[in-house]
């Protein structure tokens, strides 16, 4: 059995082989899904920004290992490298 999604050509909807296919019906459900995607995108953006700041601090302070990077980030907020 293939894990690929089968396409039902009668309705042009993607169907999972097990028969489970979550459907979006109505405007409220669509708005909820868009809100969930927006929250997920916001969390991903904040996490990406935090990771970029940590990478920047570790590169500025010449931290080459995980523990050195951890100490550099802690010291950076207190008063620099």
PDB file with SEQRES, HELIX, SHEET and CRYST1 records, atoms N, CA, C and O in Angstrom:
SEQRES   1 A   81  UNK UNK UNK UNK UNK UNK UNK UNK UNK UNK UNK UNK UNK          
SEQRES   2 A   81  UNK UNK UNK UNK UNK UNK UNK UNK UNK UNK UNK UNK UNK          
SEQRES   3 A   81  UNK UNK UNK UNK UNK UNK UNK UNK UNK UNK UNK UNK UNK          
SEQRES   4 A   81  UNK UNK UNK UNK UNK UNK UNK UNK UNK UNK UNK UNK UNK          
SEQRES   5 A   81  UNK UNK UNK UNK UNK UNK UNK UNK UNK UNK UNK UNK UNK          
SEQRES   6 A   81  UNK UNK UNK UNK UNK UNK UNK UNK UNK UNK UNK UNK UNK          
SEQRES   7 A   81  UNK UNK UNK                                                  
HELIX    1 AA1 UNK A   26  UNK A   60  1                                  35    
HELIX    2 AA2 UNK A   66  UNK A   78  1                                  13    
SHEET    1 AA1 2 UNK A   6  UNK A   8  0                                        
SHEET    2 AA1 2 UNK A  13  UNK A  15 -1                                        
CRYST1    1.000    1.000    1.000  90.00  90.00  90.00 P 1           1          
ATOM      1  N   UNK A   1       0.839  -1.175   0.000  1.00  0.00           N  
ATOM      2  CA  UNK A   1       0.000   0.000   0.000  1.00  0.00           C  
ATOM      3  C   UNK A   1       0.883   1.237   0.000  1.00  0.00           C  
ATOM      4  O   UNK A   1       1.826   1.338   0.784  1.00  0.00           O  
ATOM      5  N   UNK A   2       0.579   2.150  -0.861  1.00  0.00           N  
ATOM      6  CA  UNK A   2       1.362   3.372  -0.985  1.00  0.00           C  
ATOM      7  C   UNK A   2       0.934   4.379   0.079  1.00  0.00           C  
ATOM      8  O   UNK A   2      -0.238   4.458   0.446  1.00  0.00           O  
ATOM      9  N   UNK A   3       1.906   5.143   0.562  1.00  0.00           N  
ATOM     10  CA  UNK A   3       1.593   6.185   1.533  1.00  0.00           C  
ATOM     11  C   UNK A   3       1.206   7.491   0.856  1.00  0.00           C  
ATOM     12  O   UNK A   3       0.820   8.451   1.522  1.00  0.00           O  
ATOM     13  N   UNK A   4       1.310   7.525  -0.454  1.00  0.00           N  
ATOM     14  CA  UNK A   4       0.962   8.739  -1.189  1.00  0.00           C  
ATOM     15  C   UNK A   4      -0.544   8.975  -1.107  1.00  0.00           C  
ATOM     16  O   UNK A   4      -1.328   8.039  -0.950  1.00  0.00           O  
ATOM     17  N   UNK A   5      -0.924  10.228  -1.215  1.00  0.00           N  
ATOM     18  CA  UNK A   5      -2.336  10.571  -1.179  1.00  0.00           C  
ATOM     19  C   UNK A   5      -2.962  10.302  -2.541  1.00  0.00           C  
ATOM     20  O   UNK A   5      -2.398  10.654  -3.577  1.00  0.00           O  
ATOM     21  N   UNK A   6      -4.119   9.684  -2.526  1.00  0.00           N  
ATOM     22  CA  UNK A   6      -4.846   9.432  -3.761  1.00  0.00           C  
ATOM     23  C   UNK A   6      -5.750  10.624  -4.041  1.00  0.00           C  
ATOM     24  O   UNK A   6      -6.238  11.272  -3.116  1.00  0.00           O  
ATOM     25  N   UNK A   7      -5.967  10.905  -5.301  1.00  0.00           N  
ATOM     26  CA  UNK A   7      -6.820  12.029  -5.675  1.00  0.00           C  
ATOM     27  C   UNK A   7      -8.147  11.484  -6.173  1.00  0.00           C  
ATOM     28  O   UNK A   7      -8.191  10.646  -7.073  1.00  0.00           O  
ATOM     29  N   UNK A   8      -9.212  11.965  -5.585  1.00  0.00           N  
ATOM     30  CA  UNK A   8     -10.550  11.605  -6.017  1.00  0.00           C  
ATOM     31  C   UNK A   8     -10.912  12.551  -7.158  1.00  0.00           C  
ATOM     32  O   UNK A   8     -11.167  13.734  -6.933  1.00  0.00           O  
ATOM     33  N   UNK A   9     -10.933  12.027  -8.385  1.00  0.00           N  
ATOM     34  CA  UNK A   9     -11.137  12.880  -9.546  1.00  0.00           C  
ATOM     35  C   UNK A   9     -12.565  13.404  -9.647  1.00  0.00           C  
ATOM     36  O   UNK A   9     -12.819  14.360 -10.380  1.00  0.00           O  
ATOM     37  N   UNK A  10     -13.492  12.799  -8.928  1.00  0.00           N  
ATOM     38  CA  UNK A  10     -14.867  13.278  -8.970  1.00  0.00           C  
ATOM     39  C   UNK A  10     -15.020  14.578  -8.201  1.00  0.00           C  
ATOM     40  O   UNK A  10     -15.801  15.442  -8.600  1.00  0.00           O  
ATOM     41  N   UNK A  11     -14.288  14.730  -7.106  1.00  0.00           N  
ATOM     42  CA  UNK A  11     -14.424  15.934  -6.284  1.00  0.00           C  
ATOM     43  C   UNK A  11     -13.154  16.767  -6.267  1.00  0.00           C  
ATOM     44  O   UNK A  11     -13.138  17.850  -5.680  1.00  0.00           O  
ATOM     45  N   UNK A  12     -12.085  16.284  -6.901  1.00  0.00           N  
ATOM     46  CA  UNK A  12     -10.781  16.955  -6.942  1.00  0.00           C  
ATOM     47  C   UNK A  12     -10.220  17.190  -5.548  1.00  0.00           C  
ATOM     48  O   UNK A  12      -9.482  18.151  -5.330  1.00  0.00           O  
ATOM     49  N   UNK A  13     -10.560  16.328  -4.611  1.00  0.00           N  
ATOM     50  CA  UNK A  13     -10.038  16.440  -3.252  1.00  0.00           C  
ATOM     51  C   UNK A  13      -9.011  15.353  -3.013  1.00  0.00           C  
ATOM     52  O   UNK A  13      -9.111  14.249  -3.546  1.00  0.00           O  
ATOM     53  N   UNK A  14      -8.039  15.682  -2.215  1.00  0.00           N  
ATOM     54  CA  UNK A  14      -7.017  14.711  -1.862  1.00  0.00           C  
ATOM     55  C   UNK A  14      -7.568  13.802  -0.770  1.00  0.00           C  
ATOM     56  O   UNK A  14      -8.140  14.276   0.212  1.00  0.00           O  
ATOM     57  N   UNK A  15      -7.393  12.506  -0.943  1.00  0.00           N  
ATOM     58  CA  UNK A  15      -7.889  11.531   0.030  1.00  0.00           C  
ATOM     59  C   UNK A  15      -6.739  10.654   0.502  1.00  0.00           C  
ATOM     60  O   UNK A  15      -5.907  10.214  -0.291  1.00  0.00           O  
ATOM     61  N   UNK A  16      -6.710  10.414   1.775  1.00  0.00           N  
ATOM     62  CA  UNK A  16      -5.720   9.504   2.344  1.00  0.00           C  
ATOM     63  C   UNK A  16      -6.210   8.084   2.114  1.00  0.00           C  
ATOM     64  O   UNK A  16      -7.417   7.844   2.127  1.00  0.00           O  
ATOM     65  N   UNK A  17      -5.288   7.121   1.901  1.00  0.00           N  
ATOM     66  CA  UNK A  17      -5.727   5.738   1.646  1.00  0.00           C  
ATOM     67  C   UNK A  17      -6.619   5.153   2.739  1.00  0.00           C  
ATOM     68  O   UNK A  17      -7.432   4.272   2.459  1.00  0.00           O  
ATOM     69  N   UNK A  18      -6.485   5.623   3.971  1.00  0.00           N  
ATOM     70  CA  UNK A  18      -7.324   5.084   5.040  1.00  0.00           C  
ATOM     71  C   UNK A  18      -8.737   5.648   5.001  1.00  0.00           C  
ATOM     72  O   UNK A  18      -9.612   5.173   5.725  1.00  0.00           O  
ATOM     73  N   UNK A  19      -8.966   6.645   4.172  1.00  0.00           N  
ATOM     74  CA  UNK A  19     -10.286   7.227   4.059  1.00  0.00           C  
ATOM     75  C   UNK A  19     -10.464   8.492   4.869  1.00  0.00           C  
ATOM     76  O   UNK A  19     -11.477   9.175   4.721  1.00  0.00           O  
ATOM     77  N   UNK A  20      -9.495   8.828   5.731  1.00  0.00           N  
ATOM     78  CA  UNK A  20      -9.601  10.029   6.544  1.00  0.00           C  
ATOM     79  C   UNK A  20      -9.094  11.218   5.748  1.00  0.00           C  
ATOM     80  O   UNK A  20      -7.953  11.224   5.286  1.00  0.00           O  
ATOM     81  N   UNK A  21      -9.923  12.202   5.592  1.00  0.00           N  
ATOM     82  CA  UNK A  21      -9.524  13.421   4.899  1.00  0.00           C  
ATOM     83  C   UNK A  21     -10.187  14.590   5.602  1.00  0.00           C  
ATOM     84  O   UNK A  21     -11.384  14.813   5.422  1.00  0.00           O  
ATOM     85  N   UNK A  22      -9.437  15.343   6.402  1.00  0.00           N  
ATOM     86  CA  UNK A  22     -10.051  16.480   7.067  1.00  0.00           C  
ATOM     87  C   UNK A  22     -10.548  17.493   6.045  1.00  0.00           C  
ATOM     88  O   UNK A  22      -9.832  17.862   5.113  1.00  0.00           O  
ATOM     89  N   UNK A  23     -11.759  17.926   6.231  1.00  0.00           N  
ATOM     90  CA  UNK A  23     -12.358  18.852   5.280  1.00  0.00           C  
ATOM     91  C   UNK A  23     -12.648  20.179   5.959  1.00  0.00           C  
ATOM     92  O   UNK A  23     -12.973  20.230   7.146  1.00  0.00           O  
ATOM     93  N   UNK A  24     -12.529  21.230   5.203  1.00  0.00           N  
ATOM     94  CA  UNK A  24     -12.868  22.557   5.697  1.00  0.00           C  
ATOM     95  C   UNK A  24     -14.230  22.899   5.115  1.00  0.00           C  
ATOM     96  O   UNK A  24     -14.397  22.965   3.897  1.00  0.00           O  
ATOM     97  N   UNK A  25     -15.196  23.115   5.987  1.00  0.00           N  
ATOM     98  CA  UNK A  25     -16.527  23.449   5.512  1.00  0.00           C  
ATOM     99  C   UNK A  25     -16.954  24.758   6.136  1.00  0.00           C  
ATOM    100  O   UNK A  25     -16.888  24.925   7.354  1.00  0.00           O  
ATOM    101  N   UNK A  26     -17.378  25.659   5.328  1.00  0.00           N  
ATOM    102  CA  UNK A  26     -17.902  26.917   5.827  1.00  0.00           C  
ATOM    103  C   UNK A  26     -16.833  27.955   6.088  1.00  0.00           C  
ATOM    104  O   UNK A  26     -15.641  27.656   6.154  1.00  0.00           O  
ATOM    105  N   UNK A  27     -17.297  29.182   6.233  1.00  0.00           N  
ATOM    106  CA  UNK A  27     -16.396  30.305   6.440  1.00  0.00           C  
ATOM    107  C   UNK A  27     -15.731  30.319   7.799  1.00  0.00           C  
ATOM    108  O   UNK A  27     -14.577  30.730   7.918  1.00  0.00           O  
ATOM    109  N   UNK A  28     -16.441  29.875   8.831  1.00  0.00           N  
ATOM    110  CA  UNK A  28     -15.878  29.894  10.185  1.00  0.00           C  
ATOM    111  C   UNK A  28     -14.713  28.923  10.287  1.00  0.00           C  
ATOM    112  O   UNK A  28     -13.682  29.247  10.876  1.00  0.00           O  
ATOM    113  N   UNK A  29     -14.873  27.738   9.718  1.00  0.00           N  
ATOM    114  CA  UNK A  29     -13.792  26.747   9.754  1.00  0.00           C  
ATOM    115  C   UNK A  29     -12.575  27.254   8.996  1.00  0.00           C  
ATOM    116  O   UNK A  29     -11.441  27.039   9.424  1.00  0.00           O  
ATOM    117  N   UNK A  30     -12.800  27.916   7.888  1.00  0.00           N  
ATOM    118  CA  UNK A  30     -11.697  28.461   7.102  1.00  0.00           C  
ATOM    119  C   UNK A  30     -10.979  29.563   7.882  1.00  0.00           C  
ATOM    120  O   UNK A  30      -9.751  29.641   7.851  1.00  0.00           O  
ATOM    121  N   UNK A  31     -11.728  30.407   8.575  1.00  0.00           N  
ATOM    122  CA  UNK A  31     -11.114  31.460   9.386  1.00  0.00           C  
ATOM    123  C   UNK A  31     -10.304  30.865  10.532  1.00  0.00           C  
ATOM    124  O   UNK A  31      -9.231  31.370  10.863  1.00  0.00           O  
ATOM    125  N   UNK A  32     -10.810  29.797  11.136  1.00  0.00           N  
ATOM    126  CA  UNK A  32     -10.057  29.130  12.212  1.00  0.00           C  
ATOM    127  C   UNK A  32      -8.750  28.560  11.691  1.00  0.00           C  
ATOM    128  O   UNK A  32      -7.708  28.672  12.337  1.00  0.00           O  
ATOM    129  N   UNK A  33      -8.815  27.949  10.519  1.00  0.00           N  
ATOM    130  CA  UNK A  33      -7.598  27.380   9.952  1.00  0.00           C  
ATOM    131  C   UNK A  33      -6.594  28.489   9.626  1.00  0.00           C  
ATOM    132  O   UNK A  33      -5.401  28.333   9.884  1.00  0.00           O  
ATOM    133  N   UNK A  34      -7.057  29.588   9.070  1.00  0.00           N  
ATOM    134  CA  UNK A  34      -6.160  30.701   8.760  1.00  0.00           C  
ATOM    135  C   UNK A  34      -5.568  31.288  10.033  1.00  0.00           C  
ATOM    136  O   UNK A  34      -4.403  31.686  10.047  1.00  0.00           O  
ATOM    137  N   UNK A  35      -6.356  31.347  11.100  1.00  0.00           N  
ATOM    138  CA  UNK A  35      -5.846  31.846  12.379  1.00  0.00           C  
ATOM    139  C   UNK A  35      -4.796  30.900  12.939  1.00  0.00           C  
ATOM    140  O   UNK A  35      -3.776  31.349  13.462  1.00  0.00           O  
ATOM    141  N   UNK A  36      -5.031  29.595  12.838  1.00  0.00           N  
ATOM    142  CA  UNK A  36      -4.042  28.621  13.309  1.00  0.00           C  
ATOM    143  C   UNK A  36      -2.742  28.735  12.529  1.00  0.00           C  
ATOM    144  O   UNK A  36      -1.659  28.657  13.109  1.00  0.00           O  
ATOM    145  N   UNK A  37      -2.843  28.919  11.223  1.00  0.00           N  
ATOM    146  CA  UNK A  37      -1.647  29.067  10.395  1.00  0.00           C  
ATOM    147  C   UNK A  37      -0.920  30.358  10.762  1.00  0.00           C  
ATOM    148  O   UNK A  37       0.310  30.381  10.796  1.00  0.00           O  
ATOM    149  N   UNK A  38      -1.655  31.424  11.036  1.00  0.00           N  
ATOM    150  CA  UNK A  38      -1.031  32.692  11.411  1.00  0.00           C  
ATOM    151  C   UNK A  38      -0.297  32.573  12.741  1.00  0.00           C  
ATOM    152  O   UNK A  38       0.803  33.105  12.889  1.00  0.00           O  
ATOM    153  N   UNK A  39      -0.889  31.886  13.701  1.00  0.00           N  
ATOM    154  CA  UNK A  39      -0.228  31.688  14.998  1.00  0.00           C  
ATOM    155  C   UNK A  39       1.027  30.846  14.819  1.00  0.00           C  
ATOM    156  O   UNK A  39       2.071  31.162  15.389  1.00  0.00           O  
ATOM    157  N   UNK A  40       0.937  29.784  14.037  1.00  0.00           N  
ATOM    158  CA  UNK A  40       2.103  28.943  13.778  1.00  0.00           C  
ATOM    159  C   UNK A  40       3.212  29.749  13.104  1.00  0.00           C  
ATOM    160  O   UNK A  40       4.381  29.609  13.463  1.00  0.00           O  
ATOM    161  N   UNK A  41       2.860  30.584  12.139  1.00  0.00           N  
ATOM    162  CA  UNK A  41       3.856  31.405  11.450  1.00  0.00           C  
ATOM    163  C   UNK A  41       4.496  32.403  12.402  1.00  0.00           C  
ATOM    164  O   UNK A  41       5.698  32.655  12.313  1.00  0.00           O  
ATOM    165  N   UNK A  42       3.716  32.973  13.308  1.00  0.00           N  
ATOM    166  CA  UNK A  42       4.257  33.918  14.280  1.00  0.00           C  
ATOM    167  C   UNK A  42       5.240  33.232  15.220  1.00  0.00           C  
ATOM    168  O   UNK A  42       6.314  33.767  15.495  1.00  0.00           O  
ATOM    169  N   UNK A  43       4.882  32.056  15.710  1.00  0.00           N  
ATOM    170  CA  UNK A  43       5.777  31.308  16.599  1.00  0.00           C  
ATOM    171  C   UNK A  43       7.059  30.934  15.864  1.00  0.00           C  
ATOM    172  O   UNK A  43       8.147  31.033  16.432  1.00  0.00           O  
ATOM    173  N   UNK A  44       6.946  30.508  14.616  1.00  0.00           N  
ATOM    174  CA  UNK A  44       8.132  30.153  13.834  1.00  0.00           C  
ATOM    175  C   UNK A  44       9.015  31.372  13.594  1.00  0.00           C  
ATOM    176  O   UNK A  44      10.240  31.260  13.634  1.00  0.00           O  
ATOM    177  N   UNK A  45       8.413  32.531  13.346  1.00  0.00           N  
ATOM    178  CA  UNK A  45       9.194  33.747  13.124  1.00  0.00           C  
ATOM    179  C   UNK A  45       9.935  34.171  14.382  1.00  0.00           C  
ATOM    180  O   UNK A  45      11.102  34.556  14.313  1.00  0.00           O  
ATOM    181  N   UNK A  46       9.271  34.106  15.527  1.00  0.00           N  
ATOM    182  CA  UNK A  46       9.917  34.480  16.792  1.00  0.00           C  
ATOM    183  C   UNK A  46      11.049  33.510  17.117  1.00  0.00           C  
ATOM    184  O   UNK A  46      12.119  33.931  17.557  1.00  0.00           O  
ATOM    185  N   UNK A  47      10.819  32.221  16.903  1.00  0.00           N  
ATOM    186  CA  UNK A  47      11.869  31.229  17.153  1.00  0.00           C  
ATOM    187  C   UNK A  47      13.050  31.441  16.211  1.00  0.00           C  
ATOM    188  O   UNK A  47      14.202  31.310  16.625  1.00  0.00           O  
ATOM    189  N   UNK A  48      12.780  31.763  14.969  1.00  0.00           N  
ATOM    190  CA  UNK A  48      13.848  32.036  14.011  1.00  0.00           C  
ATOM    191  C   UNK A  48      14.640  33.266  14.377  1.00  0.00           C  
ATOM    192  O   UNK A  48      15.864  33.279  14.246  1.00  0.00           O  
ATOM    193  N   UNK A  49      13.962  34.301  14.834  1.00  0.00           N  
ATOM    194  CA  UNK A  49      14.647  35.518  15.263  1.00  0.00           C  
ATOM    195  C   UNK A  49      15.511  35.256  16.487  1.00  0.00           C  
ATOM    196  O   UNK A  49      16.639  35.742  16.565  1.00  0.00           O  
ATOM    197  N   UNK A  50      14.995  34.497  17.440  1.00  0.00           N  
ATOM    198  CA  UNK A  50      15.775  34.165  18.637  1.00  0.00           C  
ATOM    199  C   UNK A  50      17.013  33.356  18.266  1.00  0.00           C  
ATOM    200  O   UNK A  50      18.093  33.596  18.807  1.00  0.00           O  
ATOM    201  N   UNK A  51      16.871  32.414  17.362  1.00  0.00           N  
ATOM    202  CA  UNK A  51      18.014  31.620  16.924  1.00  0.00           C  
ATOM    203  C   UNK A  51      19.037  32.492  16.204  1.00  0.00           C  
ATOM    204  O   UNK A  51      20.241  32.308  16.380  1.00  0.00           O  
ATOM    205  N   UNK A  52      18.570  33.434  15.401  1.00  0.00           N  
ATOM    206  CA  UNK A  52      19.489  34.342  14.708  1.00  0.00           C  
ATOM    207  C   UNK A  52      20.266  35.198  15.701  1.00  0.00           C  
ATOM    208  O   UNK A  52      21.458  35.436  15.505  1.00  0.00           O  
ATOM    209  N   UNK A  53      19.614  35.661  16.758  1.00  0.00           N  
ATOM    210  CA  UNK A  53      20.298  36.459  17.782  1.00  0.00           C  
ATOM    211  C   UNK A  53      21.353  35.619  18.486  1.00  0.00           C  
ATOM    212  O   UNK A  53      22.463  36.096  18.720  1.00  0.00           O  
ATOM    213  N   UNK A  54      21.029  34.388  18.825  1.00  0.00           N  
ATOM    214  CA  UNK A  54      21.994  33.504  19.490  1.00  0.00           C  
ATOM    215  C   UNK A  54      23.185  33.238  18.573  1.00  0.00           C  
ATOM    216  O   UNK A  54      24.329  33.279  19.025  1.00  0.00           O  
ATOM    217  N   UNK A  55      22.936  32.970  17.308  1.00  0.00           N  
ATOM    218  CA  UNK A  55      24.031  32.732  16.358  1.00  0.00           C  
ATOM    219  C   UNK A  55      24.895  33.975  16.220  1.00  0.00           C  
ATOM    220  O   UNK A  55      26.120  33.870  16.160  1.00  0.00           O  
ATOM    221  N   UNK A  56      24.279  35.147  16.170  1.00  0.00           N  
ATOM    222  CA  UNK A  56      25.034  36.395  16.074  1.00  0.00           C  
ATOM    223  C   UNK A  56      25.931  36.579  17.298  1.00  0.00           C  
ATOM    224  O   UNK A  56      27.112  36.897  17.161  1.00  0.00           O  
ATOM    225  N   UNK A  57      25.373  36.382  18.487  1.00  0.00           N  
ATOM    226  CA  UNK A  57      26.164  36.551  19.717  1.00  0.00           C  
ATOM    227  C   UNK A  57      27.319  35.557  19.748  1.00  0.00           C  
ATOM    228  O   UNK A  57      28.440  35.923  20.101  1.00  0.00           O  
ATOM    229  N   UNK A  58      27.060  34.320  19.387  1.00  0.00           N  
ATOM    230  CA  UNK A  58      28.124  33.305  19.409  1.00  0.00           C  
ATOM    231  C   UNK A  58      29.217  33.625  18.396  1.00  0.00           C  
ATOM    232  O   UNK A  58      30.392  33.367  18.655  1.00  0.00           O  
ATOM    233  N   UNK A  59      28.849  34.181  17.254  1.00  0.00           N  
ATOM    234  CA  UNK A  59      29.872  34.518  16.265  1.00  0.00           C  
ATOM    235  C   UNK A  59      30.671  35.741  16.680  1.00  0.00           C  
ATOM    236  O   UNK A  59      31.882  35.782  16.464  1.00  0.00           O  
ATOM    237  N   UNK A  60      30.022  36.743  17.271  1.00  0.00           N  
ATOM    238  CA  UNK A  60      30.726  37.943  17.719  1.00  0.00           C  
ATOM    239  C   UNK A  60      31.681  37.605  18.857  1.00  0.00           C  
ATOM    240  O   UNK A  60      32.783  38.150  18.924  1.00  0.00           O  
ATOM    241  N   UNK A  61      31.274  36.722  19.740  1.00  0.00           N  
ATOM    242  CA  UNK A  61      32.095  36.368  20.905  1.00  0.00           C  
ATOM    243  C   UNK A  61      33.057  35.213  20.621  1.00  0.00           C  
ATOM    244  O   UNK A  61      33.730  34.738  21.536  1.00  0.00           O  
ATOM    245  N   UNK A  62      33.135  34.752  19.369  1.00  0.00           N  
ATOM    246  CA  UNK A  62      34.025  33.657  18.973  1.00  0.00           C  
ATOM    247  C   UNK A  62      33.802  32.388  19.789  1.00  0.00           C  
ATOM    248  O   UNK A  62      34.762  31.710  20.155  1.00  0.00           O  
ATOM    249  N   UNK A  63      32.576  32.070  20.070  1.00  0.00           N  
ATOM    250  CA  UNK A  63      32.247  30.839  20.800  1.00  0.00           C  
ATOM    251  C   UNK A  63      32.171  29.698  19.792  1.00  0.00           C  
ATOM    252  O   UNK A  63      31.375  29.748  18.855  1.00  0.00           O  
ATOM    253  N   UNK A  64      32.989  28.680  19.980  1.00  0.00           N  
ATOM    254  CA  UNK A  64      33.086  27.594  19.006  1.00  0.00           C  
ATOM    255  C   UNK A  64      32.403  26.310  19.450  1.00  0.00           C  
ATOM    256  O   UNK A  64      32.213  25.411  18.631  1.00  0.00           O  
ATOM    257  N   UNK A  65      32.033  26.196  20.701  1.00  0.00           N  
ATOM    258  CA  UNK A  65      31.347  24.990  21.174  1.00  0.00           C  
ATOM    259  C   UNK A  65      30.004  25.389  21.778  1.00  0.00           C  
ATOM    260  O   UNK A  65      29.726  26.570  21.986  1.00  0.00           O  
ATOM    261  N   UNK A  66      29.187  24.391  22.051  1.00  0.00           N  
ATOM    262  CA  UNK A  66      27.868  24.666  22.608  1.00  0.00           C  
ATOM    263  C   UNK A  66      27.968  25.328  23.975  1.00  0.00           C  
ATOM    264  O   UNK A  66      27.279  26.311  24.246  1.00  0.00           O  
ATOM    265  N   UNK A  67      28.829  24.789  24.835  1.00  0.00           N  
ATOM    266  CA  UNK A  67      28.946  25.356  26.186  1.00  0.00           C  
ATOM    267  C   UNK A  67      29.544  26.759  26.137  1.00  0.00           C  
ATOM    268  O   UNK A  67      29.139  27.632  26.906  1.00  0.00           O  
ATOM    269  N   UNK A  68      30.509  26.984  25.237  1.00  0.00           N  
ATOM    270  CA  UNK A  68      31.080  28.328  25.098  1.00  0.00           C  
ATOM    271  C   UNK A  68      30.028  29.301  24.578  1.00  0.00           C  
ATOM    272  O   UNK A  68      29.982  30.456  25.001  1.00  0.00           O  
ATOM    273  N   UNK A  69      29.198  28.841  23.677  1.00  0.00           N  
ATOM    274  CA  UNK A  69      28.129  29.687  23.138  1.00  0.00           C  
ATOM    275  C   UNK A  69      27.106  30.006  24.224  1.00  0.00           C  
ATOM    276  O   UNK A  69      26.625  31.136  24.314  1.00  0.00           O  
ATOM    277  N   UNK A  70      26.776  29.026  25.037  1.00  0.00           N  
ATOM    278  CA  UNK A  70      25.832  29.240  26.131  1.00  0.00           C  
ATOM    279  C   UNK A  70      26.358  30.282  27.107  1.00  0.00           C  
ATOM    280  O   UNK A  70      25.628  31.185  27.515  1.00  0.00           O  
ATOM    281  N   UNK A  71      27.627  30.155  27.479  1.00  0.00           N  
ATOM    282  CA  UNK A  71      28.239  31.138  28.385  1.00  0.00           C  
ATOM    283  C   UNK A  71      28.316  32.516  27.734  1.00  0.00           C  
ATOM    284  O   UNK A  71      28.105  33.529  28.400  1.00  0.00           O  
ATOM    285  N   UNK A  72      28.618  32.559  26.435  1.00  0.00           N  
ATOM    286  CA  UNK A  72      28.715  33.838  25.729  1.00  0.00           C  
ATOM    287  C   UNK A  72      27.367  34.552  25.704  1.00  0.00           C  
ATOM    288  O   UNK A  72      27.302  35.768  25.888  1.00  0.00           O  
ATOM    289  N   UNK A  73      26.300  33.803  25.480  1.00  0.00           N  
ATOM    290  CA  UNK A  73      24.964  34.412  25.459  1.00  0.00           C  
ATOM    291  C   UNK A  73      24.604  34.940  26.843  1.00  0.00           C  
ATOM    292  O   UNK A  73      24.053  36.033  26.966  1.00  0.00           O  
ATOM    293  N   UNK A  74      24.913  34.168  27.885  1.00  0.00           N  
ATOM    294  CA  UNK A  74      24.620  34.621  29.247  1.00  0.00           C  
ATOM    295  C   UNK A  74      25.418  35.872  29.586  1.00  0.00           C  
ATOM    296  O   UNK A  74      24.875  36.807  30.175  1.00  0.00           O  
ATOM    297  N   UNK A  75      26.687  35.904  29.228  1.00  0.00           N  
ATOM    298  CA  UNK A  75      27.531  37.060  29.532  1.00  0.00           C  
ATOM    299  C   UNK A  75      27.168  38.270  28.687  1.00  0.00           C  
ATOM    300  O   UNK A  75      27.295  39.406  29.142  1.00  0.00           O  
ATOM    301  N   UNK A  76      26.715  38.034  27.458  1.00  0.00           N  
ATOM    302  CA  UNK A  76      26.405  39.135  26.549  1.00  0.00           C  
ATOM    303  C   UNK A  76      25.314  40.028  27.121  1.00  0.00           C  
ATOM    304  O   UNK A  76      25.384  41.249  26.982  1.00  0.00           O  
ATOM    305  N   UNK A  77      24.319  39.448  27.755  1.00  0.00           N  
ATOM    306  CA  UNK A  77      23.220  40.238  28.300  1.00  0.00           C  
ATOM    307  C   UNK A  77      23.638  40.996  29.549  1.00  0.00           C  
ATOM    308  O   UNK A  77      23.028  42.008  29.891  1.00  0.00           O  
ATOM    309  N   UNK A  78      24.667  40.520  30.231  1.00  0.00           N  
ATOM    310  CA  UNK A  78      25.139  41.206  31.441  1.00  0.00           C  
ATOM    311  C   UNK A  78      26.030  42.383  31.083  1.00  0.00           C  
ATOM    312  O   UNK A  78      25.881  43.470  31.641  1.00  0.00           O  
ATOM    313  N   UNK A  79      26.948  42.173  30.161  1.00  0.00           N  
ATOM    314  CA  UNK A  79      27.832  43.291  29.850  1.00  0.00           C  
ATOM    315  C   UNK A  79      28.762  43.053  28.694  1.00  0.00           C  
ATOM    316  O   UNK A  79      29.771  43.749  28.580  1.00  0.00           O  
ATOM    317  N   UNK A  80      28.481  42.122  27.847  1.00  0.00           N  
ATOM    318  CA  UNK A  80      29.331  41.864  26.693  1.00  0.00           C  
ATOM    319  C   UNK A  80      29.964  40.494  26.771  1.00  0.00           C  
ATOM    320  O   UNK A  80      29.674  39.705  27.671  1.00  0.00           O  
ATOM    321  N   UNK A  81      30.833  40.226  25.816  1.00  0.00           N  
ATOM    322  CA  UNK A  81      31.491  38.914  25.741  1.00  0.00           C  
ATOM    323  C   UNK A  81      32.406  38.758  26.922  1.00  0.00           C  
ATOM    324  O   UNK A  81      33.062  37.726  27.062  1.00  0.00           O  
TER     325      UNK A  81                                                      
END                                                                             
